[in-house]
Every structure is written in C-alpha cells, then in structure tokens.
Amino acid sequence: MAKKPKKQQGGTPATVALTAAGAAFTVHAYEHDPSSPSYGEEAAEALGVCPDRVFKTLVAEVDGELTVAVVPVAGSLDLKALASAVGGKRATMADPAAAERTTGYVRGGISPLGQRRRLRTVLDASAGSHATICVSAGRRGLEVELTAADLAALTNATLATIARK
C-alpha cells in the first residue's frame, strides 16, 4: 500500500497535493474576517488582486451528482451552463453539509485541490486569460496562486464558460 504524502507544517490537503505533483505555486495567507459577507471578495481585497483573478470553488449537484465549479469571485455561477458543460440537464447548488463532508473542507475554504473524494470539476474558461489565478488553499484566509493550466491538469477539469458577471 502506498504511503500518503506527509502533511506539511501548516499545510492543507491542497498544498500537499500541489507539492506531491511538483506543481509551481505560491501560498498567500491573510487575516480572515468572520463577518465578511463574501469569502472570495475578501481574499481579493486582502491580497490586492483583481477579483477576476481570484476564483471561488462552488459545489453543485448536476443530475444528482456532486460537481465542482470554479468561477471568478467577480461573477456568479450559471447553473444551466454548468449542467450543459458536463452533459447534464439540471444543476442546483449542493447542500453545504454534503459539500463539506464530500470535499473534506469547510464552506469558504473549499479548494478544488486535495479533496477527500475527487469530484468532476469545471473551470471557467476565463481562467486561461490570466498568467496565474488564485483559488482557496483549503482554509479560510489561505489562497494558492498557480496557472490555470496546472489547476485544470491537477483536477482533470473541463474548461467551459460557466460564469456570468
């Protein structure tokens, strides 16, 4: 039986997965404000990064199957486009408790990387227009910056236009 990679000091399953894959990434930490109404917008502001480059990880249910959608925090998820991107008919937002249980992360800190159970993932096509993007590193107040190509490869993501402004 293969050994699991050791968790780094202060690391998360997302950063452990990135390290194990040999991907280039930068971790950005900031002081999370529990009263903030939007985790993603808080991250963009705290890091001084354009909200179009900071992506939120949302868990939806497409025809009964949990699916991860990664979209810019500056926009919102188009559920119909998500369903279409994976060949489904209907998408709804997943129950938050089911999303947390399945991914192993808490709401506001769900990362598309290092999830407890790998889910089908769709990355908004706008990610490719940036040299690097930021996504949750698996904890509120912690973001990881990497290329969209690396994120897509590591999550086996489908690229599609699933966000709307």
Steps between C-alpha positions, in 0.01 A plus 500: 500500500639841400570748774315830507718809463573651840304809586727802501518722806200731457421324172161395375402207279505748208860612558607141567345394166674787317835412656459131421418586137807722471286797395624857530284696744509781753303501825347830613368533855286783633303571814148366440217723628214275617251783438593532132197435275709353216802274552626549144468877490666516842792298362535722192501815711736362766749380237467809281410283201242579231178307582507358144815303598363361827279196446247351740430130527131414502345157532186437300288197427457414133235236440562370853882492474719741697707716268758771573474834321794743516397854402633853553388665824404805290217300343253227579446143390264439208342170608350434158842544335657269761246227427560540128881487545480153652222367278235531769148634498455673835734654757432636847732612776599210724402479863787671690531208745530251211762722333705519821468127572596398146790743448638492855508880511283760674283746310705805404812283494408235243788449261472330161826320595557220753136418557409197708314358199594630156198652333440586138631856457421780257730804485363819348673565168591856607773352721713445191521875434716553812867405553401366843182469702429461871276235655441394857786303649256313721451738789335837548771763477728288281524520121726323254618664177572280199446485125157411368663226293646337813168526684315346205754219469507420873120491531436347156271799444285576202543860378172673418328835531300444820521844663294809442576853613 
